[in-house]
């Protein structure tokens, strides 16, 4: 079984500039999910939404081509792809020649789909969209929409996940609202490097205490865990303690190494959230 500590994270690595799908390093989701009470059939659906800003290859005449890449990894996949291995994989396209952007997109879709199911049958493929330079001007910068929790003036004293801070008015009328914060920070599980993010929590059900929720979000500040795992932990803690009838958690993390990761988990099927990057991304 692949382990995070055996990946290229935190290690010196030579950058291959010829296409090499073997650089992708899948990591199983099951171990972390067991820790937070997720069984074989999770109570959530969703996806990990990646954006690659440093993507290039050569056409058949040797002229460099550039694009933005968007990858949608279904959360039901058995594995996620370790982020540094994805960066190494994307760099392997740099000096390889391809007939077209469509060929590159197909290769990436096939390679990533195989990786996240890691030897099993591909039940849901990875979505890949490559944006050409002619499309760049349409890309927007926009903050997450909702009630801003960061406006609250309060004391924060806990910097490891503290679900006991979550409270909801279980005996009052339910509400539907979206709450946002830019104060999400965690650290890479392997390297300890900081991961900065914004989060939107949309729910229907007993009204959550906003102060407690913000303190809970801040409590991830010194926690070491991958982006995807943090969002699933947030989802499960709220789902268990606040008992909403519907819940979605969407985090947008700042990029590192030309890639940002934006996990989204929802208790019910719905359209994907808009992939609009925030100012910090």
N, C-alpha and C positions, 0 to 999 in steps of 0.2 A: 504494500500500500504506500502510495506517495505521501510524504510528510513535509510540512512547511520548512522544517529545518534542513531538509535535504535539497531544497530548491536553490536557485541562484540568488535569492534574496540576501543582501548584505555581503555578497562575495564578489571578488573581481571576476569579470567575465569579458571574454573577447566578443566583439560584435561581428557576427557573420553577415556578409553583405550579399550572399547568394541564397536564394529561396530554400528554406529548410523547415518543413512542418514539424519535424521531431523536436524542435526547440520548445514547443508548447508543453507546459507542465501542469497536468490536472491534479486537483486536490479534492478529496471526497468531502461532501457536505455532511455526511451522517454523524460523524463524531461530535461536531459542535452542536448539531441539532439535538442530539441526545442530552447534552448538558442543559439545554433550556427547555426540555420537555416536549420536543417535537418528535412525534412518532413517524412511522413509515408513511402515513397519510397526513401531511401537514394541514393545519386549519387555514392556511393562506395559499394564495396563488400570487404570481408576480414574475418579475424579471430583473436581471442586472443589466442596466443600460450603460454601455461604455461609449466614450467618445475618444477617438484617436486623432490628434492634431498634427502628428509628424508621420505622414504616410507618403511614400514615394516609390517609384519603380522606373524602369526604362522602357520606352517603346522599341519596336524592332529596328529603328534607326539609331538607337542609343541615346535618344533625347529624354531627359528626366520628365516624369509626369508627377503631379502632386494631387492629393485629394484629402478630404476629411472623411473619417470612417465612423460609422455608428454600428454598434454591435448589440444585439438583444439576446441575452443568454437566459433561457427559461429557468425559473427557479425550481422546476420539477426535475431538472437534470441531476444526475447523480454526483456530478463534479462541477467545480468552478475552475477557471484557469488562473494560476498564480500570475500576478500582474507583471512582474519583471520578465517572466517567460514570454508573456504576450508582447512586451516591448522588444525583446530579442527577436521574436518571430517576425514582427512587423519590420524591423530593421533588415531582416534577411531578404526583403524584396528590393532593397535599395539599388543593387547593381545587377538585378536579374531582368531579362527582357521578356515582355509579354505583348500579345497581339492587341489587347484592348483593356479598358477598365472593366468591362464585363467579365473577361477571363480572370482578372485579379479578384473580383468580387466572388465569383464562383469558387475559386480556390480557397479563399478565406472562409466562405460559408461551409464548405466541405470539411476543412481542417478543424475549424472551431467546433462544429457539430460533433465530429468524431472525438475530440478531446473531452468535451463536457459529458459525454456518455462513456468514455474511457473503456472501450472494448465491448460495451453492451450495445443493444439495438438502439438506434436513434429514434426516440419516441417524439421528440419535438426539436427541430433543428434551430441553430442559431440564426437569427435574422441579421443580415449584413446589408448596409446601405453605404455606398460611396458617393460623396458629393464632389462634383467637379468644381474647378475655380470659378466657372460661370455662375455657380449657385452660392458662392460664399457671401455675396452681398445681402442675401436673404436671411442670413443667420442673425438671430436676435439675442440681445442680452436682457434678461428679465428676472426679477426676484420672485421667489415663491410667494404665492398669494394666500392670504389668510390673516388671522388676528396675530399681531406680533407680540410674542411672549417677552421679548427682550426689553420691552418698555417697563417691565416690573422692576422696582427697586427692592431688592431682597438680599438676605445673607445666603451665601453658599459655603458649605463646610465639608461636603462629601465629594470625593473625586474618584471613587470606584462605583460601578453601577449599584444604585440603591433603590430597588423597586418599592421599598416601604414608603418612599416619599410620594408615591402615586396614590391619589385619593379621588373618589367620585361620589356625587350625591345620589346614592343608590335608591333613596326613598323619595326622590323628587321627579318631576316630569322630565322625560328625555329631551335632548337637544340634538341638533345637527350643526356641526361647525368644523372649521379648519384652523389649526393653531400652528404657528411657524416660529422657528428660532434659527439664528445664525451662530449659536454658541456651542454647537456640537463639535467636539474634538475627541479623538481617540488616538491610539498609537498603533503602528504596525506590529503585528504579532511577533515577527521575527527580528526586525531591526530596531524597533522602538522609536522609529521616526514618526513625527506627528502627522496626523491626518485631520484636515480641517473640513468642516461641512456645515451645510444648512439642512434643516429638516422640516417637513410639513406633515402634520398628523391630522387626518380627516376622520371623523367618526360620527356615528349616531348612537345615542344611548345616554346613560346617566352623565350629567355634566362633570367634566374633570376639573379638579382644582388647578388653576393655572399656575399658581406659585409653586406648588409641589411638582407639577410637570416640568417647569423650567429647571428647578433644582435637580430633578431626575436627569434631564438632558445634560446638565453641567456635570453630573456625577460620572460621566463617561470619560472625563478629561484625562485621567491617568490610566485608563483601561487599555490593555493590549489585545486587539482583536481585529480581524479583517473587516472591511467596510460591510460586506454582505452579512457577516455574522452579527455585527452591531445592530443593523436594522432589524434582523430577525429577533434579536434579544429585546429590542425596544417593543416590537410588535407583540411578542409573547407576554412581556411584563404588563403592558397595558391591557391586553386581551384577558389576562388572568385576573388582574387586580381591579380593573375598572369596569369590566363586563359590558362593553359596548355591543350593540347588535350588529353594527358594521364598523369596520376599521381599515384604514390604509395608512402606511408609513412610507414616505418618499424622502430619501436623502440625496443631496447633490454635494459630492466631495470635490475639493479643488484638485486640479491635475498634478500629477507627478510623473516626470519622464515623458511628457507629451500625451498622457492618458488620464482621463477622469473616469470615475466609477460612480454610478448613481443607482443604488438598489431601490426597488419598489416592491412592497408586499401589501396585499389586500385580502380581506376576508371573503371577498365576493368578486366574480368576474366583472370587469369593466374595461373601458378603453385605457390604453397606456397613457400615463401622464405626458404632458408636452415635454419634449427634450429641448428645452430652452435654457441655455447656460446662464448662471448668475454672474454678477459683476466680478466676483472673486475667481470665477473659473476662466 
